[in-house]
Amino acid sequence: TGLRNIGNTCFMNSILQPLMATPYLNDYFCNKFPRERHNRSTRLAQTYQELLNMCRSSRGIPVTPSDIKNAVARTCSQFSGYA
């Protein structure tokens, strides 16, 4: 599944694509993270899991990663906006 570019997010998308294709990371976020969410809960991790689930269920339709972009911006203010 592709990720839509929402402004100047092509670099973020180019990092997310290989992360989402990493088998061990997928296994963790799809199977283990939901059970231990209370121990490692951060908004960024939760948003990544939601994005991964959206991509897995999108049936090839590109997904807009605005929630994770916003979570990254809240974590690191230099990534706020679309410049």
C-alpha positions as MATLAB code, in Angstrom:
seq = 'TGLRNIGNTCFMNSILQPLMATPYLNDYFCNKFPRERHNRSTRLAQTYQELLNMCRSSRGIPVTPSDIKNAVARTCSQFSGYA';
ca = [
       0.000    0.000    0.000;
       1.294    3.425   -0.881;
       1.282    6.520    1.279;
      -0.108    9.792   -0.018;
       2.109   12.843    0.067;
       0.377   15.502    2.161;
       2.436   18.598    1.592;
       6.141   18.084    2.039;
       5.975   14.573    3.544;
       7.771   12.543    0.876;
      10.829   12.133    3.130;
       8.666   10.915    6.015;
       6.913    8.502    3.674;
      10.233    7.191    2.364;
      11.192    6.325    5.952;
       7.805    4.823    6.839;
       7.705    2.478    3.821;
      10.729    0.340    4.803;
       9.726    0.442    8.481;
       6.331   -0.962    7.544;
       8.042   -3.664    5.453;
      10.217   -4.873    8.361;
       8.874   -8.291    9.465;
       9.994   -8.107   13.114;
       8.586   -4.625   13.562;
       5.302   -5.697   11.944;
       5.097   -8.733   14.217;
       5.658   -6.594   17.281;
       3.112   -3.906   16.397;
       0.481   -6.337   15.112;
       0.757   -9.025   17.788;
       2.676   -7.920   20.886;
       2.127   -4.169   21.148;
      -1.658   -4.413   21.661;
      -1.154   -6.734   24.659;
       1.512   -4.615   26.340;
       0.289   -1.190   25.276;
      -0.047   -0.030   28.884;
       3.690   -0.588   29.428;
       4.995    1.197   26.317;
       2.202    3.531   25.435;
       3.161    6.661   23.545;
       0.982    8.529   21.094;
       3.583    8.063   18.355;
       3.717    4.274   18.856;
      -0.076    4.013   18.939;
      -0.369    6.097   15.784;
       2.239    3.940   14.021;
       0.242    0.830   14.918;
      -2.947    2.449   13.574;
      -1.169    3.394   10.333;
       0.177   -0.140    9.954;
      -3.313   -1.575   10.467;
      -4.815    0.894    7.973;
      -2.231   -0.060    5.358;
      -2.802   -3.766    5.920;
      -6.550   -3.396    5.464;
      -6.584   -0.798    2.658;
      -6.699   -3.339   -0.197;
      -4.071   -1.464   -2.186;
      -5.677    1.963   -1.871;
      -3.115    4.623   -0.839;
      -3.336    5.726    2.788;
      -2.989    9.320    3.990;
      -0.535    9.351    6.923;
      -1.794   12.596    8.485;
      -2.222   11.137   11.991;
       1.361    9.931   12.217;
       2.611   13.179   10.689;
       0.773   15.057   13.441;
       2.129   12.706   16.121;
       5.688   13.272   14.870;
       5.084   17.041   14.879;
       3.824   16.899   18.489;
       6.924   14.895   19.462;
       9.413   17.083   17.543;
       8.142   20.611   16.890;
      10.525   21.208   13.966;
       8.317   18.855   11.950;
       5.129   20.864   12.459;
       3.517   22.402    9.401;
       4.214   21.324    5.836;
       7.304   23.354    4.966;
];
